[in-house]
Structure formats: C-alpha cells, structure tokens
Amino acid sequence: MAESRGSSALSQGYVRTDLQLLARDGRNCPSVVGVADNELVSCSICGRRRDLAAAPAEALTWVSERERGGQRWLCPGCARAHVRDIEGKLPAEYW
C-alpha cells in the first residue's frame, strides 16, 4: 500500500532521496511519513532503540502508527508479533 502511494507520488513530481520522498523544490511529500536519519526512535512496546549506524534498509522495517493524535514506533520484532492486531486496527491496550 505504501509502495503504491510512493510510486504515485513519484509520478506527481516527487523524487526519492534515501528514505523519504521530496518534492522537486525540496518540500516533503505529504503522503509519506518518514523519520530523519539521525532521529532517535524507540519501540513503544519493548523499548528497543533504532540503531543509527545500521543499514538504511533496516530503518524501513520500523513501523510508525498514529493513534489518538500521537505517533508511536514499533521495532521489526514487535511489528511481526502484532501484525494481525495492527491490520485489525485493534487498540494497543488489547494487544
């Protein structure tokens, strides 16, 4: 789903740079939520922190969720463990 959003954004004048899409004039793509390469992100379930020295492909495995006006992150392991809860839009307190 995010892939189709990204490809449509690319066809609308956006360019891919590292892990985010930018408009040709430097604005962020409105349909893509990203995180800066140097931003510390931790898993809201287990507390694991994203390794800033890891390969950029690993940063793509982290899951960002918006719930009740806030943003939370899930590490790859917790995202895999709770994929059905996420897809079913089950509130986090029931996981």
Biopython code that builds the backbone (N, CA, C, O; Angstrom):
import numpy as np
from Bio.PDB.StructureBuilder import StructureBuilder

atoms = [
    (1, "MET", "N", (0.827, -1.182, 0.000)),
    (1, "MET", "CA", (0.000, 0.000, 0.000)),
    (1, "MET", "C", (0.874, 1.250, 0.000)),
    (1, "MET", "O", (0.647, 2.159, -0.798)),
    (2, "ALA", "N", (1.881, 1.308, 0.894)),
    (2, "ALA", "CA", (2.774, 2.468, 0.914)),
    (2, "ALA", "C", (3.566, 2.550, -0.381)),
    (2, "ALA", "O", (3.933, 3.636, -0.830)),
    (3, "GLU", "N", (3.828, 1.381, -0.982)),
    (3, "GLU", "CA", (4.573, 1.379, -2.227)),
    (3, "GLU", "C", (3.771, 2.057, -3.334)),
    (3, "GLU", "O", (4.323, 2.812, -4.135)),
    (4, "SER", "N", (2.467, 1.785, -3.377)),
    (4, "SER", "CA", (1.654, 2.420, -4.410)),
    (4, "SER", "C", (1.551, 3.922, -4.171)),
    (4, "SER", "O", (1.515, 4.702, -5.123)),
    (5, "ARG", "N", (1.504, 4.333, -2.894)),
    (5, "ARG", "CA", (1.486, 5.757, -2.591)),
    (5, "ARG", "C", (2.778, 6.411, -3.053)),
    (5, "ARG", "O", (2.760, 7.497, -3.633)),
    (6, "GLY", "N", (3.899, 5.748, -2.796)),
    (6, "GLY", "CA", (5.191, 6.290, -3.190)),
    (6, "GLY", "C", (5.328, 6.389, -4.687)),
    (6, "GLY", "O", (5.843, 7.383, -5.199)),
    (7, "SER", "N", (4.869, 5.358, -5.414)),
    (7, "SER", "CA", (5.002, 5.396, -6.865)),
    (7, "SER", "C", (4.113, 6.474, -7.467)),
    (7, "SER", "O", (4.502, 7.113, -8.444)),
    (8, "SER", "N", (2.915, 6.690, -6.900)),
    (8, "SER", "CA", (2.071, 7.761, -7.426)),
    (8, "SER", "C", (2.674, 9.120, -7.098)),
    (8, "SER", "O", (2.564, 10.060, -7.885)),
    (9, "ALA", "N", (3.308, 9.222, -5.943)),
    (9, "ALA", "CA", (3.971, 10.476, -5.588)),
    (9, "ALA", "C", (5.132, 10.743, -6.530)),
    (9, "ALA", "O", (5.380, 11.890, -6.903)),
    (10, "LEU", "N", (5.850, 9.688, -6.918)),
    (10, "LEU", "CA", (6.962, 9.862, -7.851)),
    (10, "LEU", "C", (6.459, 10.359, -9.193)),
    (10, "LEU", "O", (7.110, 11.179, -9.841)),
    (11, "SER", "N", (5.295, 9.862, -9.615)),
    (11, "SER", "CA", (4.763, 10.295, -10.903)),
    (11, "SER", "C", (4.189, 11.710, -10.840)),
    (11, "SER", "O", (3.910, 12.309, -11.878)),
    (12, "GLN", "N", (4.011, 12.251, -9.630)),
    (12, "GLN", "CA", (3.460, 13.597, -9.478)),
    (12, "GLN", "C", (4.539, 14.644, -9.234)),
    (12, "GLN", "O", (4.236, 15.735, -8.751)),
    (13, "GLY", "N", (5.778, 14.337, -9.555)),
    (13, "GLY", "CA", (6.829, 15.337, -9.445)),
    (13, "GLY", "C", (7.688, 15.252, -8.207)),
    (13, "GLY", "O", (8.412, 16.200, -7.901)),
    (14, "TYR", "N", (7.633, 14.143, -7.480)),
    (14, "TYR", "CA", (8.479, 13.970, -6.310)),
    (14, "TYR", "C", (9.674, 13.102, -6.680)),
    (14, "TYR", "O", (9.597, 12.297, -7.608)),
    (15, "VAL", "N", (10.762, 13.262, -5.964)),
    (15, "VAL", "CA", (11.963, 12.457, -6.209)),
    (15, "VAL", "C", (12.322, 11.717, -4.933)),
    (15, "VAL", "O", (12.129, 12.235, -3.833)),
    (16, "ARG", "N", (12.846, 10.496, -5.080)),
    (16, "ARG", "CA", (13.242, 9.689, -3.928)),
    (16, "ARG", "C", (14.663, 10.057, -3.534)),
    (16, "ARG", "O", (15.571, 10.059, -4.365)),
    (17, "THR", "N", (14.844, 10.370, -2.258)),
    (17, "THR", "CA", (16.178, 10.623, -1.724)),
    (17, "THR", "C", (16.323, 9.823, -0.447)),
    (17, "THR", "O", (15.658, 10.116, 0.547)),
    (18, "ASP", "N", (17.166, 8.836, -0.460)),
    (18, "ASP", "CA", (17.438, 7.971, 0.682)),
    (18, "ASP", "C", (16.140, 7.333, 1.169)),
    (18, "ASP", "O", (15.622, 6.442, 0.495)),
    (19, "LEU", "N", (15.587, 7.753, 2.322)),
    (19, "LEU", "CA", (14.421, 7.087, 2.887)),
    (19, "LEU", "C", (13.141, 7.905, 2.825)),
    (19, "LEU", "O", (12.147, 7.535, 3.449)),
    (20, "GLN", "N", (13.145, 8.998, 2.094)),
    (20, "GLN", "CA", (11.924, 9.793, 2.029)),
    (20, "GLN", "C", (11.743, 10.361, 0.630)),
    (20, "GLN", "O", (12.662, 10.343, -0.189)),
    (21, "LEU", "N", (10.568, 10.856, 0.379)),
    (21, "LEU", "CA", (10.282, 11.487, -0.900)),
    (21, "LEU", "C", (10.285, 12.994, -0.711)),
    (21, "LEU", "O", (9.731, 13.506, 0.262)),
    (22, "LEU", "N", (10.897, 13.688, -1.625)),
    (22, "LEU", "CA", (10.913, 15.147, -1.580)),
    (22, "LEU", "C", (10.347, 15.689, -2.873)),
    (22, "LEU", "O", (10.529, 15.102, -3.939)),
    (23, "ALA", "N", (9.664, 16.805, -2.774)),
    (23, "ALA", "CA", (9.220, 17.480, -3.983)),
    (23, "ALA", "C", (10.448, 18.040, -4.679)),
    (23, "ALA", "O", (11.486, 18.239, -4.049)),
    (24, "ARG", "N", (10.337, 18.289, -5.951)),
    (24, "ARG", "CA", (11.482, 18.806, -6.695)),
    (24, "ARG", "C", (11.974, 20.141, -6.135)),
    (24, "ARG", "O", (13.137, 20.499, -6.317)),
    (25, "ASP", "N", (11.094, 20.877, -5.457)),
    (25, "ASP", "CA", (11.532, 22.139, -4.854)),
    (25, "ASP", "C", (11.976, 21.971, -3.396)),
    (25, "ASP", "O", (12.233, 22.967, -2.720)),
    (26, "GLY", "N", (12.072, 20.725, -2.898)),
    (26, "GLY", "CA", (12.601, 20.459, -1.563)),
    (26, "GLY", "C", (11.568, 20.236, -0.476)),
    (26, "GLY", "O", (11.940, 19.925, 0.656)),
    (27, "ARG", "N", (10.271, 20.384, -0.776)),
    (27, "ARG", "CA", (9.240, 20.141, 0.234)),
    (27, "ARG", "C", (9.071, 18.646, 0.457)),
    (27, "ARG", "O", (9.316, 17.852, -0.451)),
    (28, "ASN", "N", (8.653, 18.255, 1.653)),
    (28, "ASN", "CA", (8.380, 16.853, 1.935)),
    (28, "ASN", "C", (7.115, 16.411, 1.216)),
    (28, "ASN", "O", (6.188, 17.201, 1.033)),
    (29, "CYS", "N", (7.079, 15.172, 0.819)),
    (29, "CYS", "CA", (5.887, 14.588, 0.203)),
    (29, "CYS", "C", (4.819, 14.447, 1.286)),
    (29, "CYS", "O", (5.099, 13.850, 2.325)),
    (30, "PRO", "N", (3.628, 14.963, 1.092)),
    (30, "PRO", "CA", (2.607, 14.936, 2.137)),
    (30, "PRO", "C", (2.067, 13.548, 2.439)),
    (30, "PRO", "O", (1.499, 13.347, 3.512)),
    (31, "SER", "N", (2.218, 12.583, 1.541)),
    (31, "SER", "CA", (1.627, 11.268, 1.761)),
    (31, "SER", "C", (2.599, 10.270, 2.364)),
    (31, "SER", "O", (2.233, 9.113, 2.570)),
    (32, "VAL", "N", (3.822, 10.679, 2.652)),
    (32, "VAL", "CA", (4.823, 9.756, 3.176)),
    (32, "VAL", "C", (5.292, 10.252, 4.535)),
    (32, "VAL", "O", (5.753, 11.386, 4.668)),
    (33, "VAL", "N", (5.172, 9.396, 5.542)),
    (33, "VAL", "CA", (5.655, 9.733, 6.877)),
    (33, "VAL", "C", (7.047, 9.157, 7.008)),
    (33, "VAL", "O", (7.246, 7.963, 6.788)),
    (34, "GLY", "N", (8.000, 9.972, 7.359)),
    (34, "GLY", "CA", (9.368, 9.496, 7.487)),
    (34, "GLY", "C", (9.977, 9.914, 8.801)),
    (34, "GLY", "O", (9.356, 10.607, 9.607)),
    (35, "VAL", "N", (11.192, 9.484, 9.000)),
    (35, "VAL", "CA", (11.941, 9.855, 10.185)),
    (35, "VAL", "C", (13.330, 10.252, 9.724)),
    (35, "VAL", "O", (13.902, 9.617, 8.838)),
    (36, "ALA", "N", (13.864, 11.284, 10.312)),
    (36, "ALA", "CA", (15.197, 11.737, 9.924)),
    (36, "ALA", "C", (16.224, 10.664, 10.257)),
    (36, "ALA", "O", (16.045, 9.900, 11.205)),
    (37, "ASP", "N", (17.290, 10.607, 9.484)),
    (37, "ASP", "CA", (18.321, 9.597, 9.689)),
    (37, "ASP", "C", (18.946, 9.667, 11.076)),
    (37, "ASP", "O", (19.376, 8.643, 11.605)),
    (38, "ASN", "N", (19.004, 10.851, 11.675)),
    (38, "ASN", "CA", (19.656, 10.993, 12.971)),
    (38, "ASN", "C", (18.671, 11.086, 14.130)),
    (38, "ASN", "O", (19.079, 11.369, 15.256)),
    (39, "GLU", "N", (17.391, 10.855, 13.883)),
    (39, "GLU", "CA", (16.377, 10.936, 14.935)),
    (39, "GLU", "C", (16.334, 9.628, 15.717)),
    (39, "GLU", "O", (16.257, 8.547, 15.132)),
    (40, "LEU", "N", (16.384, 9.736, 17.045)),
    (40, "LEU", "CA", (16.291, 8.550, 17.886)),
    (40, "LEU", "C", (14.841, 8.105, 17.972)),
    (40, "LEU", "O", (13.957, 8.895, 18.306)),
    (41, "VAL", "N", (14.606, 6.846, 17.672)),
    (41, "VAL", "CA", (13.271, 6.270, 17.704)),
    (41, "VAL", "C", (13.347, 5.029, 18.578)),
    (41, "VAL", "O", (14.280, 4.236, 18.453)),
    (42, "SER", "N", (12.366, 4.855, 19.468)),
    (42, "SER", "CA", (12.346, 3.653, 20.296)),
    (42, "SER", "C", (10.986, 2.974, 20.176)),
    (42, "SER", "O", (9.964, 3.623, 19.950)),
    (43, "CYS", "N", (11.001, 1.663, 20.332)),
    (43, "CYS", "CA", (9.788, 0.852, 20.230)),
    (43, "CYS", "C", (8.898, 1.139, 21.436)),
    (43, "CYS", "O", (9.370, 1.149, 22.572)),
    (44, "SER", "N", (7.621, 1.370, 21.188)),
    (44, "SER", "CA", (6.698, 1.691, 22.274)),
    (44, "SER", "C", (6.311, 0.458, 23.085)),
    (44, "SER", "O", (5.705, 0.589, 24.149)),
    (45, "ILE", "N", (6.652, -0.745, 22.597)),
    (45, "ILE", "CA", (6.315, -1.962, 23.333)),
    (45, "ILE", "C", (7.507, -2.469, 24.137)),
    (45, "ILE", "O", (7.406, -2.637, 25.353)),
    (46, "CYS", "N", (8.632, -2.715, 23.472)),
    (46, "CYS", "CA", (9.782, -3.323, 24.152)),
    (46, "CYS", "C", (10.877, -2.324, 24.522)),
    (46, "CYS", "O", (11.765, -2.652, 25.309)),
    (47, "GLY", "N", (10.829, -1.121, 23.973)),
    (47, "GLY", "CA", (11.818, -0.107, 24.306)),
    (47, "GLY", "C", (13.088, -0.137, 23.468)),
    (47, "GLY", "O", (13.981, 0.686, 23.672)),
    (48, "ARG", "N", (13.181, -1.068, 22.534)),
    (48, "ARG", "CA", (14.372, -1.148, 21.678)),
    (48, "ARG", "C", (14.547, 0.163, 20.915)),
    (48, "ARG", "O", (13.573, 0.762, 20.458)),
    (49, "ARG", "N", (15.796, 0.599, 20.783)),
    (49, "ARG", "CA", (16.081, 1.829, 20.042)),
    (49, "ARG", "C", (16.605, 1.496, 18.655)),
    (49, "ARG", "O", (17.319, 0.511, 18.463)),
    (50, "ARG", "N", (16.240, 2.328, 17.699)),
    (50, "ARG", "CA", (16.729, 2.149, 16.332)),
    (50, "ARG", "C", (18.215, 2.482, 16.310)),
    (50, "ARG", "O", (18.638, 3.513, 16.834)),
    (51, "ASP", "N", (18.998, 1.605, 15.705)),
    (51, "ASP", "CA", (20.441, 1.788, 15.605)),
    (51, "ASP", "C", (20.734, 2.758, 14.472)),
    (51, "ASP", "O", (20.440, 2.476, 13.310)),
    (52, "LEU", "N", (21.315, 3.902, 14.814)),
    (52, "LEU", "CA", (21.603, 4.917, 13.805)),
    (52, "LEU", "C", (22.715, 4.491, 12.860)),
    (52, "LEU", "O", (22.814, 5.008, 11.747)),
    (53, "ALA", "N", (23.565, 3.539, 13.296)),
    (53, "ALA", "CA", (24.673, 3.082, 12.460)),
    (53, "ALA", "C", (24.271, 1.918, 11.550)),
    (53, "ALA", "O", (25.064, 1.485, 10.714)),
    (54, "ALA", "N", (23.056, 1.414, 11.707)),
    (54, "ALA", "CA", (22.604, 0.272, 10.901)),
    (54, "ALA", "C", (22.360, 0.694, 9.456)),
    (54, "ALA", "O", (22.292, 1.879, 9.131)),
    (55, "ALA", "N", (22.233, -0.306, 8.613)),
    (55, "ALA", "CA", (21.971, -0.060, 7.191)),
    (55, "ALA", "C", (20.631, 0.659, 7.026)),
    (55, "ALA", "O", (19.701, 0.416, 7.796)),
    (56, "PRO", "N", (20.524, 1.535, 6.036)),
    (56, "PRO", "CA", (19.258, 2.252, 5.805)),
    (56, "PRO", "C", (18.070, 1.320, 5.576)),
    (56, "PRO", "O", (16.937, 1.674, 5.902)),
    (57, "ALA", "N", (18.317, 0.133, 5.020)),
    (57, "ALA", "CA", (17.218, -0.803, 4.777)),
    (57, "ALA", "C", (16.582, -1.258, 6.088)),
    (57, "ALA", "O", (15.385, -1.543, 6.127)),
    (58, "GLU", "N", (17.370, -1.330, 7.165)),
    (58, "GLU", "CA", (16.799, -1.732, 8.453)),
    (58, "GLU", "C", (15.838, -0.671, 8.982)),
    (58, "GLU", "O", (14.848, -1.006, 9.632)),
    (59, "ALA", "N", (16.115, 0.582, 8.717)),
    (59, "ALA", "CA", (15.221, 1.657, 9.166)),
    (59, "ALA", "C", (13.843, 1.526, 8.521)),
    (59, "ALA", "O", (12.846, 1.963, 9.096)),
    (60, "LEU", "N", (13.782, 0.939, 7.351)),
    (60, "LEU", "CA", (12.499, 0.768, 6.659)),
    (60, "LEU", "C", (11.622, -0.293, 7.305)),
    (60, "LEU", "O", (10.423, -0.345, 7.028)),
    (61, "THR", "N", (12.192, -1.147, 8.166)),
    (61, "THR", "CA", (11.414, -2.211, 8.796)),
    (61, "THR", "C", (10.692, -1.746, 10.050)),
    (61, "THR", "O", (9.871, -2.485, 10.593)),
    (62, "TRP", "N", (10.978, -0.537, 10.520)),
    (62, "TRP", "CA", (10.274, 0.017, 11.674)),
    (62, "TRP", "C", (8.892, 0.490, 11.239)),
    (62, "TRP", "O", (8.731, 0.999, 10.130)),
    (63, "VAL", "N", (7.888, 0.324, 12.112)),
    (63, "VAL", "CA", (6.503, 0.674, 11.799)),
    (63, "VAL", "C", (6.100, 1.913, 12.593)),
    (63, "VAL", "O", (6.310, 1.988, 13.804)),
    (64, "SER", "N", (5.523, 2.871, 11.898)),
    (64, "SER", "CA", (5.019, 4.093, 12.526)),
    (64, "SER", "C", (3.499, 4.029, 12.551)),
    (64, "SER", "O", (2.864, 3.714, 11.545)),
    (65, "GLU", "N", (2.925, 4.330, 13.711)),
    (65, "GLU", "CA", (1.470, 4.345, 13.846)),
    (65, "GLU", "C", (1.025, 5.668, 14.436)),
    (65, "GLU", "O", (1.697, 6.235, 15.298)),
    (66, "ARG", "N", (-0.097, 6.148, 13.973)),
    (66, "ARG", "CA", (-0.709, 7.339, 14.571)),
    (66, "ARG", "C", (-1.981, 6.884, 15.259)),
    (66, "ARG", "O", (-2.868, 6.293, 14.643)),
    (67, "GLU", "N", (-2.049, 7.174, 16.554)),
    (67, "GLU", "CA", (-3.210, 6.772, 17.335)),
    (67, "GLU", "C", (-3.514, 7.858, 18.354)),
    (67, "GLU", "O", (-2.632, 8.275, 19.105)),
    (68, "ARG", "N", (-4.748, 8.312, 18.382)),
    (68, "ARG", "CA", (-5.197, 9.349, 19.324)),
    (68, "ARG", "C", (-4.324, 10.596, 19.264)),
    (68, "ARG", "O", (-3.984, 11.175, 20.296)),
    (69, "GLY", "N", (-3.971, 10.997, 18.076)),
    (69, "GLY", "CA", (-3.208, 12.225, 17.897)),
    (69, "GLY", "C", (-1.720, 12.111, 18.151)),
    (69, "GLY", "O", (-1.002, 13.096, 17.984)),
    (70, "GLY", "N", (-1.232, 10.954, 18.545)),
    (70, "GLY", "CA", (0.192, 10.769, 18.807)),
    (70, "GLY", "C", (0.811, 9.787, 17.833)),
    (70, "GLY", "O", (0.111, 9.022, 17.169)),
    (71, "GLN", "N", (2.125, 9.819, 17.759)),
    (71, "GLN", "CA", (2.835, 8.887, 16.883)),
    (71, "GLN", "C", (3.637, 7.935, 17.748)),
    (71, "GLN", "O", (4.292, 8.358, 18.701)),
    (72, "ARG", "N", (3.590, 6.648, 17.419)),
    (72, "ARG", "CA", (4.378, 5.654, 18.132)),
    (72, "ARG", "C", (5.079, 4.762, 17.134)),
    (72, "ARG", "O", (4.627, 4.605, 15.999)),
    (73, "TRP", "N", (6.187, 4.177, 17.561)),
    (73, "TRP", "CA", (7.001, 3.344, 16.685)),
    (73, "TRP", "C", (7.067, 1.933, 17.229)),
    (73, "TRP", "O", (7.079, 1.722, 18.442)),
    (74, "LEU", "N", (7.111, 0.959, 16.316)),
    (74, "LEU", "CA", (7.278, -0.445, 16.669)),
    (74, "LEU", "C", (8.514, -0.979, 15.969)),
    (74, "LEU", "O", (8.727, -0.730, 14.782)),
    (75, "CYS", "N", (9.335, -1.724, 16.725)),
    (75, "CYS", "CA", (10.521, -2.340, 16.128)),
    (75, "CYS", "C", (10.067, -3.483, 15.220)),
    (75, "CYS", "O", (8.912, -3.903, 15.299)),
    (76, "PRO", "N", (10.943, -3.990, 14.365)),
    (76, "PRO", "CA", (10.550, -5.073, 13.454)),
    (76, "PRO", "C", (10.010, -6.307, 14.175)),
    (76, "PRO", "O", (9.053, -6.920, 13.702)),
    (77, "GLY", "N", (10.600, -6.681, 15.303)),
    (77, "GLY", "CA", (10.146, -7.861, 16.044)),
    (77, "GLY", "C", (8.747, -7.697, 16.608)),
    (77, "GLY", "O", (7.913, -8.591, 16.470)),
    (78, "CYS", "N", (8.484, -6.571, 17.236)),
    (78, "CYS", "CA", (7.152, -6.320, 17.803)),
    (78, "CYS", "C", (6.112, -6.144, 16.699)),
    (78, "CYS", "O", (4.963, -6.556, 16.859)),
    (79, "ALA", "N", (6.501, -5.545, 15.601)),
    (79, "ALA", "CA", (5.572, -5.382, 14.474)),
    (79, "ALA", "C", (5.172, -6.744, 13.916)),
    (79, "ALA", "O", (4.006, -6.967, 13.594)),
    (80, "ARG", "N", (6.149, -7.664, 13.801)),
    (80, "ARG", "CA", (5.842, -9.017, 13.322)),
    (80, "ARG", "C", (4.928, -9.743, 14.298)),
    (80, "ARG", "O", (3.992, -10.429, 13.887)),
    (81, "ALA", "N", (5.201, -9.592, 15.596)),
    (81, "ALA", "CA", (4.408, -10.286, 16.614)),
    (81, "ALA", "C", (2.964, -9.779, 16.664)),
    (81, "ALA", "O", (2.060, -10.528, 17.035)),
    (82, "HIS", "N", (2.745, -8.535, 16.299)),
    (82, "HIS", "CA", (1.409, -7.931, 16.426)),
    (82, "HIS", "C", (0.809, -7.515, 15.086)),
    (82, "HIS", "O", (-0.055, -6.639, 15.038)),
    (83, "VAL", "N", (1.257, -8.129, 14.013)),
    (83, "VAL", "CA", (0.785, -7.724, 12.682)),
    (83, "VAL", "C", (-0.732, -7.883, 12.542)),
    (83, "VAL", "O", (-1.377, -7.045, 11.912)),
    (84, "ARG", "N", (-1.305, -8.928, 13.109)),
    (84, "ARG", "CA", (-2.760, -9.122, 13.000)),
    (84, "ARG", "C", (-3.521, -8.075, 13.810)),
    (84, "ARG", "O", (-4.589, -7.617, 13.404)),
    (85, "ASP", "N", (-2.964, -7.706, 14.951)),
    (85, "ASP", "CA", (-3.594, -6.654, 15.757)),
    (85, "ASP", "C", (-3.559, -5.317, 15.025)),
    (85, "ASP", "O", (-4.526, -4.556, 15.051)),
    (86, "ILE", "N", (-2.432, -5.042, 14.371)),
    (86, "ILE", "CA", (-2.278, -3.791, 13.628)),
    (86, "ILE", "C", (-3.241, -3.757, 12.450)),
    (86, "ILE", "O", (-3.949, -2.770, 12.248)),
    (87, "GLU", "N", (-3.267, -4.835, 11.673)),
    (87, "GLU", "CA", (-4.142, -4.891, 10.497)),
    (87, "GLU", "C", (-5.617, -4.836, 10.893)),
    (87, "GLU", "O", (-6.434, -4.274, 10.164)),
    (88, "GLY", "N", (-5.959, -5.413, 12.040)),
    (88, "GLY", "CA", (-7.338, -5.390, 12.517)),
    (88, "GLY", "C", (-7.706, -4.099, 13.228)),
    (88, "GLY", "O", (-8.839, -3.935, 13.680)),
    (89, "LYS", "N", (-6.738, -3.169, 13.330)),
    (89, "LYS", "CA", (-6.938, -1.874, 13.991)),
    (89, "LYS", "C", (-7.407, -2.042, 15.431)),
    (89, "LYS", "O", (-8.197, -1.245, 15.937)),
    (90, "LEU", "N", (-6.910, -3.088, 16.081)),
    (90, "LEU", "CA", (-7.218, -3.334, 17.477)),
    (90, "LEU", "C", (-6.462, -2.321, 18.332)),
    (90, "LEU", "O", (-5.265, -2.129, 18.117)),
    (91, "PRO", "N", (-7.110, -1.667, 19.291)),
    (91, "PRO", "CA", (-6.398, -0.705, 20.142)),
    (91, "PRO", "C", (-5.227, -1.374, 20.861)),
    (91, "PRO", "O", (-5.321, -2.537, 21.253)),
    (92, "ALA", "N", (-4.136, -0.649, 21.032)),
    (92, "ALA", "CA", (-2.905, -1.205, 21.589)),
    (92, "ALA", "C", (-3.095, -1.776, 22.990)),
    (92, "ALA", "O", (-2.390, -2.715, 23.360)),
    (93, "GLU", "N", (-4.013, -1.249, 23.770)),
    (93, "GLU", "CA", (-4.193, -1.775, 25.131)),
    (93, "GLU", "C", (-4.737, -3.205, 25.144)),
    (93, "GLU", "O", (-4.705, -3.856, 26.189)),
    (94, "TYR", "N", (-5.236, -3.711, 24.010)),
    (94, "TYR", "CA", (-5.738, -5.083, 23.924)),
    (94, "TYR", "C", (-4.716, -6.060, 23.357)),
    (94, "TYR", "O", (-5.009, -7.248, 23.224)),
    (95, "TRP", "N", (-3.530, -5.581, 23.024)),
    (95, "TRP", "CA", (-2.514, -6.485, 22.482)),
    (95, "TRP", "C", (-2.013, -7.333, 23.600)),
    (95, "TRP", "O", (-1.144, -8.180, 23.392)),
]
sb = StructureBuilder()
sb.init_structure("model")
sb.init_model(0)
sb.init_chain("A")
sb.init_seg("    ")
for serial, (resi, resn, name, xyz) in enumerate(atoms, 1):
    if name == "N":
        sb.init_residue(resn, " ", resi, " ")
    sb.init_atom(name, np.array(xyz, "f"), 0.0, 1.0, " ", f" {name:<3s}", serial, name[0])
structure = sb.get_structure()
